[in-house]
């Protein structure tokens, strides 16, 4: 038997899945990592903790399932994307904590550099909206604020990378990334598929400090996992988590669309072999495979299912995330409370980093159930905003949405999402499509899998049930609430 390992290094933790040679999941191990929230709302992770968790998870999933570690043939990596790491090229030691994609600490820097139409030029070259959430501004912030990084940069000994590059470097010693991750840094030329010297210069980033950009299905290097493997194992795929989920969902044809429900949400549409520009929505690379490049439109919701964590950990309204959908169903149907979870500003399609979270339209009888329902509804409304923008600007129609992530088990949320979009939702019988996508890409690259491997995924469906009048009323209230938080700044 040959085995494939899929690593999904996400915002909340590290997941490692073990796949057999038919592409079926036979084992899983998880490790959470600390969410380092500083007093100024900076969000960080410890890169060494992430690395150590990855090593532990790989070893545990092999040993727990009793397989021969020598039968592991290849590894695929999917990762939280814009989260940025800086490390010493010689020692492999980080010079600062990883700055998480949610963190907008580079906002002031971005504003300062946005002269002479620089933001517009960034959008034209990279396909991304000019924003501090991407890796490029985070790298520049590190150079401006971490003296060790500046010194290493001057000596040509600094590495900047997203989490895929960090893990690959620790696994293999290679300094590489794939096109999907590179396209989310705000530093890559979308059509030329190389680092933009003009943009990097403006941010003060040396091209020598950036990884080599590769296809998504290349041999990225080989690892013995700190001496654990007797025979080195090839890393044969790397993809950003949302791109990997699109691939794992089987959205390989133009016009197919998926939404990943995570801490934030990614809504991604395959637009084929040429980039398409769309107002308020990012254009980036889906993947490069077998020498062929594919592009996507993507809208990112910055605070999606994290709103349920907020209900649980901060407000103490629920004890378990599984409660939220059940309580939402119990809410008063006449209550019109709307929650806009702009805790980290608003992402696509609004792109307003200064917006603040708000609860609107409450009445005296608004209680716990109604607030929980408003939180649930906010997830679906934000995704609907992105899909509607794609449809209106890209000239496409959506008849089905393929979804993934832990929240797809929430029947209330899935039905409400189908109602707001007025289209069918297809929910897979497995959760971790990001990890599946990376593992399948690696297995296909090594010739272990055939294209039929995607048939392993079975799906259930939701059909819209809400009448048009009710749907329109709910959408209009949501839009009024969003406009309110954008207009009423502190």
C-alpha positions as CSV (number, residue, x, y, z in Angstrom):
1,X,0.0,0.0,0.0
2,X,1.1,3.5,-0.8
3,X,0.1,6.4,1.4
4,X,-0.3,10.2,0.9
5,X,-0.1,12.7,3.7
6,X,-2.1,15.9,3.5
7,X,-1.1,18.8,5.8
8,X,-3.6,21.6,6.3
9,X,-2.0,24.4,8.4
10,X,-5.0,26.6,9.1
11,X,-5.6,29.7,11.2
12,X,-6.7,27.8,14.3
13,X,-4.4,24.8,14.1
14,X,-2.7,22.1,12.1
15,X,-4.5,19.1,10.7
16,X,-2.8,16.1,9.1
17,X,-4.8,13.5,7.2
18,X,-3.6,10.1,6.0
19,X,-4.9,8.8,2.6
20,X,-4.6,5.4,1.1
21,X,-3.8,4.7,-2.5
22,X,-7.6,4.9,-3.4
23,X,-7.7,8.5,-2.0
24,X,-9.7,7.6,1.0
25,X,-9.0,9.2,4.4
26,X,-7.9,6.5,6.9
27,X,-6.5,8.7,9.7
28,X,-6.5,12.2,11.1
29,X,-4.6,14.2,13.8
30,X,-5.1,17.8,14.9
31,X,-3.2,20.3,17.0
32,X,-4.4,23.8,17.9
33,X,-1.9,26.6,18.3
34,X,-2.1,29.8,20.3
35,X,-3.9,32.8,19.0
36,X,-1.6,35.6,20.2
37,X,-3.8,38.7,20.4
38,X,-1.9,41.9,21.5
39,X,-3.5,44.9,23.1
40,X,-3.5,46.9,19.9
41,X,-5.5,44.1,18.2
42,X,-2.4,42.7,16.4
43,X,-2.8,39.0,15.7
44,X,0.1,36.7,15.7
45,X,1.1,33.0,15.7
46,X,4.3,31.3,16.8
47,X,6.0,29.8,13.7
48,X,8.0,27.3,15.8
49,X,4.9,26.1,17.5
50,X,3.3,25.6,14.1
51,X,6.3,23.7,12.9
52,X,6.5,21.5,16.0
53,X,2.8,20.7,15.8
54,X,3.2,19.7,12.1
55,X,6.0,17.3,13.0
56,X,4.0,15.8,15.9
57,X,0.9,15.4,13.8
58,X,2.6,13.6,11.0
59,X,4.3,11.2,13.3
60,X,1.1,10.6,15.3
61,X,-1.2,10.0,12.3
62,X,1.2,7.3,11.0
63,X,1.8,5.6,14.4
64,X,-1.9,5.8,15.5
65,X,-3.0,4.0,12.3
66,X,-0.3,1.4,12.5
67,X,1.1,1.8,8.9
68,X,4.7,1.3,7.9
69,X,6.1,4.8,7.6
70,X,8.3,3.7,4.7
71,X,5.0,3.3,2.7
72,X,4.4,7.1,2.8
73,X,5.2,8.3,-0.7
74,X,4.3,12.0,-0.9
75,X,3.1,15.0,1.0
76,X,0.8,17.8,0.0
77,X,0.5,21.1,1.9
78,X,-2.4,23.5,2.1
79,X,-2.0,26.6,4.3
80,X,-3.5,29.8,5.7
81,X,-2.3,32.1,3.0
82,X,-1.5,35.8,3.8
83,X,0.0,34.9,7.2
84,X,3.6,36.0,7.0
85,X,6.8,34.6,8.4
86,X,10.3,36.1,8.4
87,X,13.3,33.9,9.3
88,X,17.0,33.7,9.2
89,X,18.1,31.9,6.0
90,X,21.1,30.3,7.7
91,X,19.7,29.2,11.0
92,X,16.1,28.7,10.1
93,X,15.0,30.7,13.2
94,X,12.1,33.2,13.0
95,X,13.0,36.8,13.6
96,X,9.4,37.6,14.7
97,X,6.1,35.9,15.3
98,X,4.0,35.1,12.2
99,X,1.7,38.0,11.4
100,X,-1.7,36.5,10.8
101,X,-3.8,37.4,7.7
102,X,-6.5,38.9,9.9
103,X,-4.0,41.5,11.2
104,X,-4.3,45.0,9.7
105,X,-1.3,46.5,11.4
106,X,0.1,47.6,8.1
107,X,-2.9,49.9,7.4
108,X,-1.0,53.1,8.1
109,X,2.0,51.9,6.1
110,X,-0.3,51.2,3.1
111,X,-1.9,54.6,3.3
112,X,1.5,56.3,3.4
113,X,2.7,54.4,0.3
114,X,-0.5,54.9,-1.7
115,X,0.6,58.0,-3.6
116,X,0.7,58.6,-7.4
117,X,-2.0,55.9,-7.9
118,X,0.1,53.2,-6.4
119,X,-2.9,51.3,-5.0
120,X,-4.5,51.3,-8.4
121,X,-1.3,50.1,-10.0
122,X,-1.1,47.2,-7.5
123,X,-4.6,46.1,-8.4
124,X,-3.8,46.2,-12.1
125,X,-0.5,44.2,-11.7
126,X,-1.5,41.7,-9.0
127,X,-5.3,41.5,-9.4
128,X,-5.7,42.2,-5.7
129,X,-7.3,45.2,-3.9
130,X,-4.8,47.3,-2.2
131,X,-5.0,46.1,1.4
132,X,-2.9,45.5,4.6
133,X,-4.3,42.0,4.9
134,X,-1.9,40.7,2.2
135,X,1.6,39.5,2.9
136,X,3.5,42.2,1.1
137,X,2.5,45.1,3.5
138,X,3.1,42.7,6.4
139,X,6.7,42.0,5.2
140,X,7.3,45.8,4.8
141,X,6.0,46.3,8.4
142,X,8.5,43.7,9.7
143,X,11.3,45.5,7.9
144,X,10.3,48.8,9.4
145,X,9.8,47.5,12.9
146,X,12.1,44.5,13.5
147,X,15.8,45.5,13.6
148,X,17.0,41.9,13.2
149,X,15.0,41.6,10.0
150,X,16.6,44.7,8.6
151,X,20.1,43.5,9.4
152,X,19.5,40.1,7.8
153,X,17.9,41.8,4.8
154,X,21.0,44.0,4.3
155,X,23.2,40.9,4.4
156,X,21.0,38.8,2.0
157,X,20.2,36.4,4.8
158,X,16.5,37.1,5.3
159,X,13.6,34.8,4.1
160,X,10.1,36.1,3.8
161,X,7.3,33.7,3.1
162,X,3.8,32.6,3.7
163,X,3.2,29.5,5.9
164,X,3.7,27.1,3.0
165,X,7.2,28.4,2.4
166,X,8.0,28.3,6.1
167,X,6.9,24.6,6.5
168,X,8.7,23.6,3.2
169,X,11.9,25.3,4.4
170,X,11.8,23.4,7.7
171,X,10.9,20.1,6.0
172,X,13.3,20.2,3.1
173,X,15.6,23.2,3.3
174,X,14.1,24.5,0.0
175,X,12.9,28.1,-0.3
176,X,9.9,27.9,-2.6
177,X,6.2,28.7,-2.9
178,X,3.5,27.9,-5.4
179,X,1.7,30.3,-7.7
180,X,-1.6,30.2,-5.7
181,X,0.1,31.4,-2.5
182,X,2.4,33.9,-4.4
183,X,-0.7,35.4,-6.1
184,X,-2.0,36.3,-2.6
185,X,1.0,38.3,-1.4
186,X,0.2,41.4,-3.4
187,X,3.7,41.2,-4.9
188,X,3.2,38.8,-7.9
189,X,2.5,39.9,-11.4
190,X,-0.7,38.0,-12.2
191,X,0.0,37.5,-15.9
192,X,3.8,37.1,-15.8
193,X,3.7,34.8,-12.7
194,X,6.8,36.4,-11.3
195,X,7.6,38.9,-8.4
196,X,6.9,42.5,-9.5
197,X,10.1,44.4,-9.0
198,X,8.2,47.7,-9.0
199,X,5.8,46.7,-6.2
200,X,8.6,45.0,-4.2
201,X,10.8,48.1,-4.4
202,X,8.0,50.4,-3.2
203,X,7.5,48.1,-0.1
204,X,11.3,47.9,0.4
205,X,11.3,44.1,-0.1
206,X,14.4,42.6,-1.8
207,X,13.6,40.0,-4.4
208,X,16.3,37.8,-2.9
209,X,14.3,37.5,0.3
210,X,11.3,36.0,-1.5
211,X,10.9,32.3,-2.4
212,X,11.1,30.8,-5.9
213,X,7.6,30.6,-7.5
214,X,6.7,27.1,-8.7
215,X,3.7,25.3,-10.2
216,X,1.4,23.7,-7.6
217,X,2.2,20.1,-8.6
218,X,6.0,20.3,-8.7
219,X,8.6,18.3,-6.7
220,X,9.2,21.0,-4.0
221,X,11.8,19.0,-2.2
222,X,12.3,15.9,0.0
223,X,12.2,15.4,3.7
224,X,13.2,12.9,6.3
225,X,11.2,14.8,9.0
226,X,14.1,15.3,11.3
227,X,15.3,11.7,10.8
228,X,11.9,10.1,11.2
229,X,11.6,8.7,7.7
230,X,14.2,6.2,6.6
231,X,13.6,7.1,3.0
232,X,13.0,10.7,2.2
233,X,9.4,11.6,1.2
234,X,8.7,14.1,-1.6
235,X,6.6,17.2,-1.1
236,X,4.7,17.1,-4.4
237,X,2.0,19.8,-4.0
238,X,1.5,23.1,-2.2
239,X,-1.6,25.3,-2.5
240,X,-3.3,28.0,-0.5
241,X,-6.1,26.5,1.5
242,X,-8.9,28.1,-0.5
243,X,-7.4,27.0,-3.8
244,X,-6.9,23.5,-2.5
245,X,-10.5,23.4,-1.4
246,X,-11.6,24.5,-4.9
247,X,-9.5,21.7,-6.4
248,X,-10.7,19.2,-3.9
249,X,-14.3,20.2,-4.6
250,X,-13.8,19.2,-8.2
251,X,-14.4,22.8,-9.4
252,X,-12.1,22.3,-12.4
253,X,-14.3,23.9,-15.0
254,X,-14.9,27.5,-15.8
255,X,-17.9,29.0,-13.9
256,X,-17.8,26.5,-11.0
257,X,-17.9,28.1,-7.6
258,X,-17.3,27.1,-3.9
259,X,-17.3,28.7,-0.5
260,X,-15.1,27.6,2.4
261,X,-16.5,28.3,5.8
262,X,-13.7,28.9,8.3
263,X,-12.5,31.6,10.6
264,X,-12.9,33.7,7.6
265,X,-14.6,32.6,4.4
266,X,-13.3,32.3,0.9
267,X,-15.7,32.4,-2.0
268,X,-13.9,31.3,-5.2
269,X,-15.0,30.9,-8.8
270,X,-13.0,29.2,-11.5
271,X,-12.7,31.6,-14.5
272,X,-10.5,29.5,-16.8
273,X,-7.1,30.0,-18.3
274,X,-7.1,33.8,-18.4
275,X,-7.5,36.3,-15.5
276,X,-10.8,38.2,-15.1
277,X,-10.9,41.5,-13.3
278,X,-14.0,42.3,-11.1
279,X,-14.7,45.3,-9.0
280,X,-14.4,44.6,-5.3
281,X,-13.3,41.0,-5.9
282,X,-9.7,39.7,-6.1
283,X,-8.3,38.0,-9.2
284,X,-5.7,35.4,-8.5
285,X,-4.3,32.1,-9.6
286,X,-6.3,28.9,-8.9
287,X,-3.3,26.6,-9.5
288,X,-0.8,25.6,-12.1
289,X,-0.9,21.9,-13.0
290,X,0.5,19.9,-15.8
291,X,1.9,23.1,-17.2
292,X,-1.5,24.8,-17.4
293,X,-2.4,27.8,-15.4
294,X,-6.0,28.4,-14.1
295,X,-7.4,31.6,-12.6
296,X,-10.1,32.5,-10.2
297,X,-12.2,35.3,-8.8
298,X,-12.1,35.3,-5.0
299,X,-13.9,37.3,-2.3
300,X,-12.7,36.9,1.2
301,X,-14.9,37.5,4.3
302,X,-12.5,38.4,7.1
303,X,-14.7,37.5,10.1
304,X,-17.0,34.6,9.1
305,X,-17.5,31.5,11.4
306,X,-15.2,33.3,13.9
307,X,-18.4,35.0,14.9
308,X,-19.6,31.8,16.5
309,X,-16.3,31.5,18.4
310,X,-17.0,35.1,19.6
311,X,-20.5,34.0,20.9
312,X,-18.9,31.1,22.7
313,X,-15.6,32.5,24.1
314,X,-16.3,36.2,24.6
315,X,-20.1,36.6,25.1
316,X,-20.5,33.1,26.7
317,X,-23.9,32.8,25.0
318,X,-23.2,29.3,23.9
319,X,-21.0,26.5,25.3
320,X,-20.4,24.7,22.0
321,X,-20.5,25.9,18.4
322,X,-23.0,23.1,17.7
323,X,-25.6,25.0,19.8
324,X,-25.7,28.0,17.5
325,X,-27.8,26.5,14.7
326,X,-30.3,24.9,17.2
327,X,-30.8,28.2,19.0
328,X,-31.2,30.1,15.8
329,X,-34.1,27.9,14.9
330,X,-35.8,28.9,18.2
331,X,-35.5,32.6,17.6
332,X,-38.6,34.7,17.2
333,X,-39.4,34.8,13.5
334,X,-40.6,38.4,13.8
335,X,-37.4,39.7,15.2
336,X,-35.2,41.6,12.7
337,X,-32.0,41.9,14.6
338,X,-28.9,42.1,12.3
339,X,-25.3,41.6,13.4
340,X,-22.5,43.0,11.2
341,X,-19.3,41.2,12.5
342,X,-16.8,43.8,11.3
343,X,-14.4,43.1,14.1
344,X,-11.5,43.2,11.7
345,X,-13.2,45.7,9.3
346,X,-15.0,44.5,6.3
347,X,-13.4,42.4,3.5
348,X,-14.8,41.7,0.0
349,X,-16.7,43.3,-1.6
350,X,-16.7,46.3,0.7
351,X,-13.0,46.6,1.6
352,X,-13.4,48.9,4.6
353,X,-10.8,48.2,7.2
354,X,-12.1,51.0,9.5
355,X,-15.6,49.6,9.8
356,X,-16.6,48.5,13.3
357,X,-18.9,45.7,14.3
358,X,-22.5,46.5,15.2
359,X,-25.8,44.9,16.3
360,X,-28.7,46.7,14.6
361,X,-32.5,46.8,14.7
362,X,-33.0,45.2,18.1
363,X,-36.2,45.4,20.1
364,X,-37.0,45.1,23.8
365,X,-37.8,41.3,23.2
366,X,-34.5,40.6,21.5
367,X,-32.8,37.9,23.5
368,X,-30.1,35.3,23.3
369,X,-31.7,33.2,20.5
370,X,-32.2,36.3,18.3
371,X,-28.6,37.4,18.8
372,X,-27.3,34.0,18.0
373,X,-29.5,33.8,14.9
374,X,-28.2,37.2,13.8
375,X,-24.6,35.9,14.1
376,X,-25.5,32.8,12.1
377,X,-27.2,34.9,9.4
378,X,-24.3,37.3,9.1
379,X,-22.1,34.4,7.8
380,X,-24.5,33.7,5.0
381,X,-25.2,37.4,4.2
382,X,-21.5,38.1,3.8
383,X,-21.0,35.2,1.4
384,X,-24.1,36.3,-0.5
385,X,-22.6,39.8,-0.9
386,X,-19.5,38.3,-2.6
387,X,-21.4,35.9,-4.9
388,X,-23.8,38.7,-6.0
389,X,-20.8,40.9,-6.8
390,X,-19.2,38.2,-8.9
391,X,-22.4,37.6,-10.7
392,X,-23.1,41.3,-11.4
393,X,-19.5,42.1,-12.5
394,X,-18.3,38.9,-14.2
395,X,-21.4,38.2,-16.2
396,X,-22.0,34.7,-14.9
397,X,-24.9,33.0,-13.3
398,X,-24.8,30.6,-10.3
399,X,-27.1,27.6,-10.1
400,X,-25.2,25.8,-7.4
401,X,-22.6,26.5,-4.7
402,X,-20.3,23.8,-3.5
403,X,-19.4,24.4,0.2
404,X,-16.9,23.0,2.7
405,X,-15.7,23.6,6.2
406,X,-16.9,22.6,9.6
407,X,-19.9,24.9,9.5
408,X,-21.5,22.9,6.7
409,X,-22.8,20.6,9.5
410,X,-24.9,23.5,10.7
411,X,-28.3,22.7,9.0
412,X,-29.8,26.0,9.9
413,X,-26.9,27.9,8.3
414,X,-26.8,25.8,5.2
415,X,-30.5,26.2,4.6
416,X,-30.4,30.0,5.2
417,X,-27.4,30.2,2.8
418,X,-29.4,28.4,0.1
419,X,-32.3,30.8,0.7
420,X,-30.2,34.0,0.5
421,X,-28.5,32.9,-2.7
422,X,-31.7,31.3,-4.1
423,X,-29.7,28.4,-5.4
424,X,-28.8,24.8,-4.6
425,X,-26.0,24.1,-2.0
426,X,-23.9,21.0,-2.4
427,X,-22.4,19.8,0.9
428,X,-19.7,17.0,0.7
429,X,-19.7,14.1,3.1
430,X,-16.2,15.1,4.3
431,X,-15.1,18.3,5.9
432,X,-11.5,19.0,5.1
433,X,-11.5,19.8,1.4
434,X,-8.4,22.0,1.7
435,X,-6.4,19.0,2.9
436,X,-8.0,16.7,0.4
437,X,-7.2,19.1,-2.5
438,X,-3.5,19.3,-1.5
439,X,-3.3,15.5,-1.0
440,X,-5.0,14.7,-4.3
441,X,-2.8,17.2,-6.1
442,X,0.3,15.5,-4.6
443,X,-1.1,12.0,-5.4
444,X,-1.9,12.9,-9.0
445,X,1.5,14.5,-9.4
446,X,3.2,11.3,-8.2
447,X,1.0,9.1,-10.4
448,X,-0.7,7.4,-7.4
449,X,-4.2,8.7,-8.2
450,X,-6.3,8.9,-11.4
451,X,-8.7,11.8,-12.0
452,X,-11.5,9.5,-10.8
453,X,-10.2,10.0,-7.3
454,X,-12.7,12.9,-6.9
455,X,-15.5,10.4,-7.2
456,X,-14.8,9.5,-3.6
457,X,-16.6,12.6,-2.4
458,X,-20.4,12.2,-2.0
459,X,-22.7,15.2,-1.5
460,X,-26.0,16.1,0.0
461,X,-28.0,19.1,-1.1
462,X,-30.1,22.0,0.1
463,X,-32.7,23.7,-2.0
464,X,-34.1,27.3,-1.4
465,X,-37.3,27.3,0.5
466,X,-37.8,31.0,1.4
467,X,-40.2,33.1,-0.7
468,X,-38.8,36.0,-2.6
469,X,-40.5,38.7,-0.5
470,X,-39.0,37.5,2.7
471,X,-35.6,36.9,1.1
472,X,-35.5,40.5,-0.3
473,X,-36.6,42.0,3.0
474,X,-33.8,40.2,4.9
475,X,-31.2,41.2,2.3
476,X,-32.3,44.8,2.4
477,X,-32.1,45.0,6.2
478,X,-28.6,43.5,6.0
479,X,-27.5,46.1,3.4
480,X,-28.8,48.9,5.6
481,X,-26.9,47.6,8.5
482,X,-23.7,47.3,6.5
483,X,-24.1,50.8,5.2
484,X,-24.6,52.0,8.8
485,X,-21.3,50.6,10.1
486,X,-19.5,52.0,7.0
487,X,-21.0,55.5,7.4
488,X,-20.8,55.9,11.2
489,X,-17.1,55.8,11.9
490,X,-15.7,56.3,15.4
